Amino acid sequence: MEIRQSCPACGSRNALKLYSSPFSVDPLDRHLKVYYGEHYQPEMLANGSFILERCNSCTLVFQKWVPNSELLNSLYGKWLSSSQLRPELPADHKLATSRDGQEVLMIASVVQKRPEDLQLLDYGMGWGYWGRAAIAVGVKSIFGFDLAAERMEEAAAKGITAIELDQVPNGTIDFINTEQVFEHLVDPFGVLQSLAPKLNVNGILKISVPKANDLQRRLAIADWDAPKYSKNSLHSVHPLEHVNCWSARSVLAMAKRLGLVEQSRPFQSYYSFIGKNLGFPAPKDLLKGLARPIYHRYSRNNLYLWLRRG
C-alpha cells in the first residue's frame, strides 16, 4: 500500500481524521473477509491502515492509505468476483431507450449536434454499456478506455474504439463520460489533468460518483455490512475501492485548478429522448427518465456534475 500525504483533489495538507482502524481488526477485518471471500489476501494490507480524513479546505473525504499497483491488480483481477465486476443487464434492456441512451441524446441537445456527429470518450468504461448505448442512438465515433484488457477487447468487439488515453487526439472530444470512476482513483487530479485537454472548445466532462451523506453518523455506527443505499450504509467509503468520497464543493475545487467550471443542463434537454424513433422505453426506464432532473439535483446517494472550460 501507499500513503497520500495531501488532499488528492485540492492539494491541501490540512485535514481532519474521521476514522482509523487497522485492516486486521473487527468489524473491518470480518467485513473484508466476507466481502472478498476466498481470494482475499490480508497480508497485502499489512503495511497500511484504514484511515479516513476530510479535507478542511475542499471537504473531500479520502482514504489516506490506498492500494499500490500490485494491490490494485490483485483487487480488481482476483479478489472481486465476476458478478461484482460485471452486473448482468436485464433481459428487456433496450440500449437506445435506456438511461445511458437518454443521456447521450441529452448531450447532443446541449452541445447542439446530431448524435451521429458527436465525438465521445468513455473513460473507465467497464464492459462498455454506455458506449453501446451511444452507438444504439446513432453515435459513430466513440472511444473507450479501461484498465482491464478483457473489457477493452469486449468493447472493441461491440463497435467501441478501445484506445489508450494518450492516443486520443487533444481538442477533439465533445463529451467525456466518467461514470462511477473518480471515487476509485488514487490520483484523481492527475487523471482529470490528463482528460481535460481532450475536450474541444465546447466539450463537457461528466463526473458521477457516490455522495458523502450523513457520513459521521454512519461511521460512528460502523456497520460495514449494511446494504448499499440503506440508512447506515458505508458504501461511499468502502475500504480499498472507494478511496475518495466527493461533494460538489470538492469536485469543483479540483476542477478549478485546471480552469474547469460547472456546466448547467437545461431542463428540457433531459427529455430529448421523447419523440425519437428509437422504440418505446421500458416502463421503468420511461419513469426514471421523466424523474431524472429531480434525481440529479436532489439525490442523497449520488453526485452528478458536468464540467467545461471556464
C-alpha positions as CSV (number, residue, x, y, z in Angstrom):
1,M,0.0,0.0,0.0
2,E,1.0,3.7,-0.3
3,I,0.1,6.8,1.6
4,R,-1.4,10.1,0.4
5,Q,0.1,13.0,2.4
6,S,-2.3,15.7,1.0
7,C,-5.8,16.0,-0.3
8,P,-5.9,14.3,-3.8
9,A,-8.5,16.9,-5.0
10,C,-7.2,20.3,-4.0
11,G,-3.7,19.5,-2.6
12,S,-4.2,20.9,0.9
13,R,-2.4,19.2,3.8
14,N,-5.0,20.5,6.3
15,A,-7.3,17.6,7.1
16,L,-9.4,16.1,10.0
17,K,-9.2,12.4,10.8
18,L,-12.7,10.9,10.8
19,Y,-12.0,7.2,11.3
20,S,-9.0,5.0,11.9
21,S,-8.7,1.2,12.2
22,P,-6.2,-1.5,11.3
23,F,-7.5,-3.7,8.5
24,S,-6.9,-6.7,10.7
25,V,-9.3,-5.6,13.5
26,D,-13.1,-6.3,13.6
27,P,-15.6,-5.2,12.3
28,L,-13.4,-4.2,9.3
29,D,-11.5,-7.5,9.2
30,R,-14.7,-9.6,9.3
31,H,-16.3,-7.5,6.6
32,L,-13.4,-7.7,4.2
33,K,-13.1,-11.5,4.6
34,V,-16.8,-11.9,3.8
35,Y,-16.9,-9.4,1.0
36,Y,-13.8,-10.6,-0.9
37,G,-14.1,-14.3,0.1
38,E,-11.5,-16.9,-0.7
39,H,-9.3,-14.6,-2.8
40,Y,-8.7,-12.1,0.0
41,Q,-5.0,-11.7,0.9
42,P,-4.9,-9.7,4.2
43,E,-1.1,-9.8,4.2
44,M,-1.1,-7.4,1.3
45,L,-2.6,-4.7,3.6
46,A,-0.1,-5.3,6.5
47,N,1.9,-2.1,5.9
48,G,-1.2,0.2,5.9
49,S,-4.3,1.1,7.9
50,F,-7.8,2.2,7.1
51,I,-7.7,5.9,7.8
52,L,-10.4,8.3,6.6
53,E,-9.7,12.1,6.5
54,R,-11.8,15.1,5.5
55,C,-10.0,17.9,3.8
56,N,-10.6,21.1,5.7
57,S,-10.3,23.1,2.5
58,C,-12.5,21.4,-0.1
59,T,-14.4,18.8,2.1
60,L,-13.2,15.7,0.2
61,V,-13.3,12.6,2.4
62,F,-10.4,10.4,1.4
63,Q,-8.6,7.2,2.4
64,K,-5.1,8.1,3.5
65,W,-3.7,4.6,2.7
66,V,-4.5,3.4,-0.8
67,P,-3.6,0.4,-2.9
68,N,-0.4,0.4,-4.9
69,S,-0.3,-1.0,-8.4
70,E,0.3,-4.6,-7.2
71,L,-2.6,-4.5,-4.8
72,L,-4.9,-2.8,-7.4
73,N,-4.1,-5.7,-9.8
74,S,-5.0,-8.3,-7.2
75,L,-8.1,-6.4,-6.0
76,Y,-9.7,-6.0,-9.4
77,G,-8.2,-9.0,-11.1
78,K,-8.6,-11.7,-8.4
79,W,-10.4,-10.6,-5.2
80,L,-13.6,-9.3,-6.8
81,S,-15.9,-11.9,-8.3
82,S,-17.0,-11.7,-11.9
83,S,-20.6,-10.9,-10.7
84,Q,-19.3,-7.9,-8.7
85,L,-17.3,-6.6,-11.6
86,R,-19.9,-7.4,-14.4
87,P,-23.5,-6.8,-13.5
88,E,-25.9,-8.5,-15.8
89,L,-28.3,-6.4,-17.9
90,P,-32.0,-7.2,-17.5
91,A,-33.3,-9.3,-20.4
92,D,-35.6,-6.5,-21.6
93,H,-32.8,-3.9,-21.5
94,K,-33.0,-1.7,-24.6
95,L,-29.9,0.2,-25.1
96,A,-31.3,3.0,-27.2
97,T,-34.1,3.8,-24.7
98,S,-32.1,3.1,-21.5
99,R,-30.8,5.6,-19.1
100,D,-27.5,5.8,-21.0
101,G,-29.2,6.2,-24.3
102,Q,-31.3,9.0,-22.9
103,E,-28.2,10.7,-21.5
104,V,-26.4,10.6,-24.9
105,L,-29.4,12.3,-26.5
106,M,-29.3,14.9,-23.8
107,I,-25.6,15.5,-24.6
108,A,-26.5,16.0,-28.3
109,S,-29.1,18.6,-27.3
110,V,-26.8,20.6,-25.0
111,V,-23.8,20.7,-27.4
112,Q,-26.2,21.2,-30.4
113,K,-25.0,18.4,-32.5
114,R,-26.7,15.4,-34.1
115,P,-25.8,12.1,-32.3
116,E,-24.0,10.9,-35.4
117,D,-21.7,13.9,-35.3
118,L,-20.7,13.5,-31.7
119,Q,-17.1,12.6,-30.6
120,L,-17.3,10.7,-27.3
121,L,-14.9,9.2,-24.8
122,D,-15.9,6.8,-22.1
123,Y,-13.1,6.7,-19.5
124,G,-13.2,3.7,-17.1
125,M,-15.9,2.2,-19.4
126,G,-16.1,-1.2,-17.7
127,W,-17.9,-3.5,-20.1
128,G,-18.8,-0.7,-22.5
129,Y,-22.6,-0.5,-21.8
130,W,-22.6,3.3,-22.1
131,G,-20.7,3.3,-25.4
132,R,-23.0,0.6,-26.8
133,A,-26.0,2.8,-25.8
134,A,-24.4,5.7,-27.7
135,I,-24.0,3.6,-30.8
136,A,-27.6,2.5,-30.5
137,V,-28.8,6.1,-30.7
138,G,-26.6,6.8,-33.7
139,V,-23.2,7.9,-32.5
140,K,-20.5,7.0,-35.0
141,S,-17.3,7.9,-33.1
142,I,-16.9,6.6,-29.5
143,F,-13.6,6.0,-27.8
144,G,-13.3,3.9,-24.7
145,F,-10.7,3.1,-22.1
146,D,-10.5,0.6,-19.2
147,L,-7.6,-0.8,-17.3
148,A,-8.7,-4.4,-17.8
149,A,-7.6,-5.9,-21.2
150,E,-10.6,-8.3,-21.2
151,R,-13.0,-5.3,-21.1
152,M,-11.1,-3.4,-23.8
153,E,-11.4,-6.5,-26.0
154,E,-15.1,-6.9,-25.5
155,A,-15.8,-3.2,-26.0
156,A,-13.8,-3.3,-29.3
157,A,-16.0,-6.3,-30.4
158,K,-19.1,-4.2,-29.8
159,G,-18.0,-1.3,-32.0
160,I,-16.2,0.9,-29.5
161,T,-12.8,2.2,-30.4
162,A,-10.8,0.8,-27.4
163,I,-7.8,3.0,-27.0
164,E,-5.2,4.3,-24.6
165,L,-5.8,7.8,-23.4
166,D,-2.6,9.2,-24.9
167,Q,-3.9,8.0,-28.3
168,V,-7.0,10.2,-28.1
169,P,-6.2,13.5,-30.0
170,N,-6.3,16.6,-27.9
171,G,-9.1,19.1,-28.5
172,T,-11.4,16.7,-30.3
173,I,-13.9,15.3,-27.8
174,D,-17.5,16.7,-27.3
175,F,-18.2,14.7,-24.1
176,I,-16.1,12.6,-21.7
177,N,-18.1,10.1,-19.6
178,T,-16.7,9.0,-16.2
179,E,-19.5,7.0,-14.5
180,Q,-18.6,5.8,-11.1
181,V,-14.8,6.3,-11.7
182,F,-13.5,9.2,-9.7
183,E,-14.2,7.5,-6.3
184,H,-11.7,4.8,-7.2
185,L,-8.8,6.9,-8.3
186,V,-5.6,7.1,-6.3
187,D,-4.7,10.3,-8.1
188,P,-8.0,11.9,-9.3
189,F,-6.4,15.3,-10.0
190,G,-3.8,13.7,-12.2
191,V,-6.5,11.8,-14.2
192,L,-8.6,14.9,-14.6
193,Q,-5.4,16.8,-15.8
194,S,-5.0,14.1,-18.5
195,L,-8.6,14.1,-19.6
196,A,-9.2,17.9,-19.8
197,P,-7.0,18.5,-22.8
198,K,-9.0,16.0,-24.8
199,L,-12.1,18.3,-24.8
200,N,-12.8,20.5,-27.7
201,V,-13.6,24.2,-27.1
202,N,-17.3,23.4,-26.2
203,G,-16.5,20.0,-24.7
204,I,-18.0,18.7,-21.5
205,L,-16.7,16.2,-18.9
206,K,-19.1,14.3,-16.6
207,I,-18.3,13.2,-13.1
208,S,-20.9,10.9,-11.5
209,V,-19.9,9.4,-8.1
210,P,-21.3,8.2,-4.8
211,K,-22.1,11.2,-2.5
212,A,-20.9,11.8,1.1
213,N,-24.1,12.0,3.1
214,D,-24.5,11.8,6.9
215,L,-21.1,10.2,7.0
216,Q,-20.0,10.9,10.5
217,R,-23.2,9.3,12.0
218,R,-22.7,6.2,9.8
219,L,-19.0,5.9,10.8
220,A,-19.9,6.1,14.5
221,I,-22.2,3.0,13.9
222,A,-19.5,1.4,11.7
223,D,-21.9,-1.2,10.2
224,W,-19.7,-2.2,7.3
225,D,-22.1,-4.9,6.3
226,A,-25.1,-2.5,5.9
227,P,-26.7,-2.9,2.5
228,K,-25.9,-0.4,-0.2
229,Y,-28.4,2.6,0.0
230,S,-29.6,1.6,3.4
231,K,-29.7,4.2,6.3
232,N,-26.3,3.0,7.8
233,S,-24.6,2.1,4.5
234,L,-20.9,2.9,4.2
235,H,-20.8,2.1,0.5
236,S,-19.5,5.6,-0.4
237,V,-16.2,4.9,1.6
238,H,-15.8,1.2,1.0
239,P,-12.3,0.2,2.0
240,L,-9.7,-0.1,-0.8
241,E,-12.2,0.7,-3.6
242,H,-14.0,4.0,-2.8
243,V,-10.9,5.8,-1.8
244,N,-12.4,9.3,-2.5
245,C,-15.9,10.4,-1.2
246,W,-16.9,13.5,-3.1
247,S,-19.1,16.6,-2.5
248,A,-19.9,19.1,-5.2
249,R,-17.5,21.5,-3.4
250,S,-14.6,19.1,-3.6
251,V,-15.2,18.2,-7.3
252,L,-15.4,21.9,-8.2
253,A,-12.3,22.7,-6.2
254,M,-10.4,20.1,-8.2
255,A,-11.8,21.4,-11.4
256,K,-10.9,25.0,-10.7
257,R,-7.2,24.0,-10.5
258,L,-7.5,23.2,-14.3
259,G,-9.7,26.1,-15.3
260,L,-12.9,24.0,-15.4
261,V,-16.3,25.2,-14.2
262,E,-19.7,23.6,-13.8
263,Q,-21.8,23.3,-16.9
264,S,-25.6,23.6,-16.4
265,R,-28.1,21.3,-18.1
266,P,-31.3,22.9,-19.5
267,F,-34.3,21.2,-18.0
268,Q,-35.8,20.4,-21.5
269,S,-32.6,18.7,-22.6
270,Y,-33.4,15.8,-20.2
271,Y,-36.4,14.9,-22.4
272,S,-34.6,14.9,-25.7
273,F,-35.4,11.2,-26.0
274,I,-39.1,11.9,-26.3
275,G,-40.3,11.7,-29.9
276,K,-37.2,9.9,-31.2
277,N,-37.9,6.9,-33.4
278,L,-36.0,4.5,-31.2
279,G,-38.8,2.4,-29.8
280,F,-40.8,2.8,-26.7
281,P,-38.8,2.7,-23.4
282,A,-39.4,0.0,-20.9
283,P,-41.9,1.4,-18.3
284,K,-39.1,1.6,-15.7
285,D,-36.7,3.5,-18.0
286,L,-39.5,5.9,-19.0
287,L,-40.4,6.7,-15.4
288,K,-36.8,7.1,-14.4
289,G,-36.2,9.3,-17.4
290,L,-39.0,11.6,-16.5
291,A,-37.8,11.9,-12.9
292,R,-34.1,12.2,-13.7
293,P,-33.8,16.0,-13.4
294,I,-35.0,15.7,-9.9
295,Y,-32.7,12.8,-9.1
296,H,-29.6,14.5,-10.4
297,R,-30.4,17.6,-8.3
298,Y,-31.6,16.1,-5.1
299,S,-30.2,12.5,-4.8
300,R,-28.9,11.7,-1.4
301,N,-26.7,8.9,-2.8
302,N,-25.1,10.1,-6.0
303,L,-23.4,13.3,-7.2
304,Y,-23.8,14.2,-10.9
305,L,-21.8,17.1,-12.4
306,W,-20.9,18.3,-15.8
307,L,-17.7,20.4,-16.3
308,R,-16.5,22.6,-19.1
309,R,-13.6,25.0,-19.8
310,G,-14.0,28.3,-17.9
